[in-house]
Amino acid sequence: MTRRIRVEIVRAGADRLEVRRLELAEESTVRDALEASGIAARCPRVDLAHAGIFGRVVSLDTRLADGDRVEIYRPLRADPRQARRHRASRPGRR
């Protein structure tokens, strides 16, 4: 009998947070979890290549552990460094 693990798949859309709880085979990878979640079919424009576990970016071939939280990241709208420089250069700032 194959042991099972439980994981969460989380995707933050512009207007809502989607959370899926899955039970997978113990040797499952991030890619397996994303495929099993069905997110690609429901949201074809989501880039599943940008994913992480608990805030740490990982490859799709990373093996999962019981209790992992797989997060799908959205692209940044602005480069954080440029945004910080822009805010600092506004009048009234030192």
VEXDREN-2710 file (C-alpha; in Angstrom, 1 decimal):
% VEXDREN-2710
k/r/px/py/pz
1/MET/0.0/0.0/0.0
2/THR/1.4/3.4/-1.0
3/ARG/1.6/5.9/1.8
4/ARG/-0.3/9.2/1.3
5/ILE/0.5/12.8/2.1
6/ARG/-1.7/15.8/2.5
7/VAL/-0.8/19.1/0.9
8/GLU/-2.4/22.5/0.1
9/ILE/-2.3/24.3/-3.2
10/VAL/-2.8/28.1/-2.8
11/ARG/-3.3/30.6/-5.6
12/ALA/-3.9/34.3/-4.9
13/GLY/-5.9/35.8/-7.7
14/ALA/-6.5/39.5/-8.1
15/ASP/-9.8/39.2/-6.5
16/ARG/-9.8/36.0/-4.4
17/LEU/-7.7/33.3/-2.7
18/GLU/-8.1/29.8/-4.0
19/VAL/-7.1/26.9/-1.7
20/ARG/-7.2/23.3/-2.6
21/ARG/-6.5/20.4/-0.2
22/LEU/-5.2/17.3/-1.8
23/GLU/-4.1/13.8/-0.8
24/LEU/-1.3/12.5/-3.0
25/ALA/1.1/9.6/-3.1
26/GLU/4.1/10.0/-0.8
27/GLU/6.6/10.4/-3.7
28/SER/4.6/13.2/-5.4
29/THR/6.3/16.4/-6.7
30/VAL/5.1/20.0/-7.0
31/ARG/4.3/19.3/-10.6
32/ASP/2.1/16.3/-9.6
33/ALA/0.3/18.4/-7.1
34/LEU/-0.4/21.3/-9.5
35/GLU/-1.7/18.8/-12.1
36/ALA/-3.9/17.1/-9.6
37/SER/-5.3/20.4/-8.4
38/GLY/-6.9/21.2/-11.8
39/ILE/-5.8/24.9/-11.6
40/ALA/-4.3/24.8/-15.1
41/ALA/-7.6/23.7/-16.6
42/ARG/-9.6/26.3/-14.7
43/CYS/-7.1/29.2/-15.1
44/PRO/-5.2/28.7/-18.3
45/ARG/-3.3/32.0/-18.1
46/VAL/-1.7/31.1/-14.7
47/ASP/2.0/30.4/-15.0
48/LEU/2.5/27.3/-13.0
49/ALA/6.3/27.4/-13.4
50/HIS/6.5/30.0/-10.6
51/ALA/5.7/28.0/-7.5
52/GLY/7.1/27.6/-4.0
53/ILE/6.6/25.8/-0.8
54/PHE/6.0/28.0/2.3
55/GLY/7.4/31.2/0.6
56/ARG/10.5/29.6/-0.9
57/VAL/10.7/29.2/-4.7
58/VAL/11.3/25.6/-5.7
59/SER/11.4/23.7/-9.0
60/LEU/8.5/21.7/-10.2
61/ASP/10.4/18.5/-9.6
62/THR/10.7/19.1/-5.8
63/ARG/9.3/16.3/-3.8
64/LEU/6.6/17.2/-1.3
65/ALA/6.3/16.3/2.3
66/ASP/3.2/15.8/4.4
67/GLY/1.7/19.2/5.3
68/ASP/3.4/21.2/2.6
69/ARG/1.7/24.4/1.3
70/VAL/2.4/24.8/-2.5
71/GLU/2.0/28.4/-3.5
72/ILE/1.5/29.7/-7.1
73/TYR/3.1/33.1/-7.5
74/ARG/1.7/35.9/-9.6
75/PRO/4.1/38.0/-11.7
76/LEU/5.2/41.3/-10.1
77/ARG/3.6/44.4/-11.5
78/ALA/6.7/46.5/-10.8
79/ASP/10.3/45.9/-10.0
80/PRO/10.5/46.4/-6.2
81/ARG/13.8/48.2/-6.4
82/GLN/12.6/50.6/-9.1
83/ALA/9.4/51.3/-7.1
84/ARG/11.4/52.1/-4.0
85/ARG/13.7/54.5/-5.9
86/HIS/10.6/56.2/-7.4
87/ARG/9.1/56.7/-4.0
88/ALA/12.4/58.0/-2.6
89/SER/12.8/60.5/-5.4
90/ARG/9.4/62.2/-4.9
91/PRO/9.5/65.8/-3.5
92/GLY/9.3/66.0/0.3
93/ARG/11.4/62.9/0.8
94/ARG/14.9/63.0/2.2
END
